[in-house]
Amino acid sequence: MRQTLIVNKTNYDKPWAAEFLSGILRSDMKVCVISDAADEGWTMDREGWDTRFGEDSDFRYDIERPLRSYGIRYFFWYDPYRDEAEPLASKIRESDITVLFGTNPVSCMDTIMDLGIEELLIHGNGLLITISEVSSLLCGSYEVEEAGIRSVREGLGILSAASLCMHYEEHEEQLARMIRLLEVLGGSLLVLSENSGVYLDGTHIELLGDAFIADESDLEELYALIG
């Protein structure tokens, strides 16, 4: 059964998560990392990908670092300029952990669909780790804003009855978005600050750090916080 870890940053080896995750992450695990070359507005070629994600890059080090702190040493990075979709699918099946990261869930979802790996991500065994805003694509549907226009996109549905609020800081714009998500999409809202995460195992939800759940019963309090 698919397990999922949702975090904002690569700090899930810190005390707020380490005690719980040390019972899940093992040193013999294999990791498959899927990078999205178009994320964050990058228009890259093979050389650009090597610069950002190559073996000696700071970015690769940052993604691997928390897992290495749990003793994990095997990493496969999908390279969109050299690797084919079918070998990637095989790597996902062989891996114990699959990692998705980035700030653009739409771009990441396009990559997933182009590679034809959505069913593997939804129904595969092992642990799926999503970092930052791409975590939104785990939901049944998620809101995006492009060129000032809001729309709702279809997600993978791993987190079918809830939406996500990432990088929570309790400022007015974010509170207004939380209210909108609860009123438009319904269900629950998982809220994650920088030092928090959510672990999903089937229908079980484990809140890590200072993550919390909001629902329609919290709307009055959210409106009051905005003033």
C-alpha positions in Angstrom: 0.0 0.0 0.0 1.2 3.5 -0.9 2.6 5.6 2.0 3.2 9.3 1.5 5.3 11.9 3.3 4.4 15.6 2.6 6.9 18.3 3.6 7.7 21.9 2.7 11.5 21.7 3.0 14.3 19.2 3.2 14.4 19.5 6.9 12.6 16.3 7.8 15.6 14.9 9.6 15.1 17.5 12.3 13.7 16.6 15.7 10.1 17.4 14.8 10.1 14.5 12.3 13.2 12.3 13.1 11.8 10.2 15.9 8.8 9.2 13.8 10.6 8.7 10.5 13.5 6.8 12.0 11.0 3.9 12.5 10.1 4.0 8.8 13.2 4.9 6.9 15.9 2.3 6.6 19.5 2.5 5.4 19.0 -0.2 2.8 16.3 1.7 1.0 16.6 2.7 -2.7 15.5 6.2 -3.8 14.2 7.4 -7.2 14.2 11.2 -7.6 12.0 12.7 -10.4 13.1 16.2 -11.4 10.9 18.5 -13.5 13.2 20.4 -15.9 10.5 23.1 -16.5 9.9 23.9 -12.8 10.4 27.4 -11.5 10.5 28.8 -15.0 13.7 27.1 -16.0 14.1 26.6 -19.8 17.0 24.1 -19.7 19.0 22.0 -22.0 21.1 19.0 -21.1 23.9 21.3 -19.9 21.5 23.3 -17.8 20.1 20.2 -16.2 23.6 19.0 -15.3 24.4 22.4 -13.7 21.3 22.3 -11.5 20.9 18.6 -10.8 24.2 17.0 -11.6 26.1 14.8 -9.1 28.1 17.7 -7.6 25.3 20.3 -7.5 24.1 21.9 -4.3 20.5 21.2 -5.3 21.1 17.5 -5.5 22.9 17.6 -2.2 20.0 19.4 -0.6 17.4 16.8 -1.8 19.5 13.8 -0.8 20.8 15.2 2.5 17.9 14.4 4.8 17.6 10.8 3.5 21.4 10.4 3.8 21.0 11.4 7.5 18.9 8.3 7.9 21.7 6.2 6.4 20.3 5.9 2.9 23.0 5.8 0.2 21.3 4.6 -3.1 19.8 7.4 -5.3 18.7 7.3 -8.9 17.9 10.7 -10.5 15.7 10.7 -13.6 17.4 12.8 -16.3 14.8 14.0 -18.8 17.5 14.5 -21.4 19.1 11.0 -21.2 16.6 8.6 -19.7 13.5 7.0 -21.3 10.1 6.7 -19.6 10.1 2.9 -19.4 13.4 2.6 -17.6 12.1 5.2 -15.2 9.0 3.2 -14.5 11.2 0.2 -13.8 13.3 2.3 -11.4 10.2 3.4 -9.5 9.1 -0.2 -9.2 12.5 -1.2 -7.9 12.8 1.7 -5.4 11.5 1.9 -1.9 11.1 5.7 -2.0 10.1 8.0 -4.8 10.7 11.8 -4.4 8.9 14.6 -6.2 9.9 18.2 -5.5 9.3 21.7 -6.9 7.1 24.8 -6.8 4.9 24.2 -9.8 2.3 21.4 -9.5 1.0 22.0 -13.0 4.4 21.5 -14.6 5.1 18.5 -12.4 1.7 16.9 -13.3 2.4 17.5 -17.0 5.7 15.7 -16.6 4.0 12.8 -14.8 1.4 12.4 -17.5 3.9 12.7 -20.3 5.9 9.9 -18.6 2.8 7.8 -18.1 3.7 7.1 -14.4 0.6 8.4 -12.7 -0.7 4.9 -11.9 2.7 3.9 -10.5 2.6 6.9 -8.2 -0.9 6.4 -7.1 -0.9 2.6 -6.6 2.8 1.7 -6.2 4.3 0.3 -3.1 6.8 2.1 -0.9 7.0 5.7 0.2 6.2 8.7 -2.0 7.9 11.9 -0.7 6.6 15.3 -2.0 8.4 18.5 -1.2 7.0 22.0 -1.4 4.1 23.1 -3.7 4.1 20.1 -5.9 2.5 18.3 -3.0 -0.8 19.8 -4.1 -1.1 17.4 -7.0 -1.6 14.6 -4.4 -5.1 16.0 -3.9 -8.2 15.0 -5.8 -8.3 18.6 -7.1 -6.2 21.6 -6.4 -6.3 25.3 -7.0 -3.8 27.1 -9.2 -3.4 30.8 -10.3 -1.9 31.6 -13.6 -1.8 35.1 -15.1 -4.2 36.2 -12.3 -6.8 33.6 -13.2 -7.7 31.0 -10.7 -8.7 27.5 -11.8 -9.1 24.0 -10.2 -7.0 21.2 -11.6 -7.4 17.5 -11.2 -4.8 15.8 -9.1 -3.7 12.2 -8.5 -6.3 11.7 -5.8 -3.9 10.1 -3.2 -5.2 12.6 -0.7 -8.8 12.5 -1.9 -10.8 14.1 1.0 -8.5 17.0 1.8 -6.6 20.0 0.4 -3.2 21.3 1.3 -2.0 24.7 2.6 1.8 24.7 2.2 4.3 27.1 3.8 1.8 28.3 6.4 2.7 31.6 8.1 -0.7 33.0 9.1 -0.7 36.1 7.0 -3.9 37.7 5.7 -3.5 36.5 2.0 -2.8 33.0 3.1 -5.8 32.9 5.5 -8.0 34.2 2.7 -6.8 31.3 0.5 -7.5 28.8 3.3 -11.1 30.1 3.6 -11.5 29.9 -0.2 -10.2 26.3 -0.4 -12.6 25.2 2.4 -15.5 27.0 0.8 -14.8 25.9 -2.8 -13.3 22.5 -2.5 -14.8 21.4 0.9 -13.5 18.6 3.0 -10.5 19.2 5.3 -7.4 21.3 4.9 -4.0 20.0 6.0 -1.9 23.0 7.0 1.9 22.7 7.0 4.4 25.3 8.3 8.1 25.1 7.4 8.7 22.8 10.4 6.0 20.3 9.9 4.9 17.4 7.7 2.1 14.9 7.1 2.5 11.1 6.8 -0.2 9.2 5.1 -0.6 5.4 5.3 -3.9 4.4 3.7 -6.6 6.2 5.6 -4.3 7.0 8.6 -2.9 10.5 8.9 0.0 11.3 11.1 0.7 15.0 11.8 4.4 15.8 12.3 5.7 19.0 13.9 3.2 21.7 14.1 1.0 20.6 11.2 -2.7 20.8 11.8 -6.1 20.1 10.2 -8.8 22.8 9.5 -12.3 22.2 8.3 -15.5 24.1 7.7 -16.1 24.4 11.5 -13.0 26.6 11.6 -14.2 29.1 9.1 -15.6 31.6 11.7 -12.2 31.6 13.4 -10.3 32.1 10.1 -12.6 35.0 9.2 -11.9 36.5 12.7 -8.1 36.3 12.2 -8.4 38.3 9.0 -10.4 40.9 10.9 
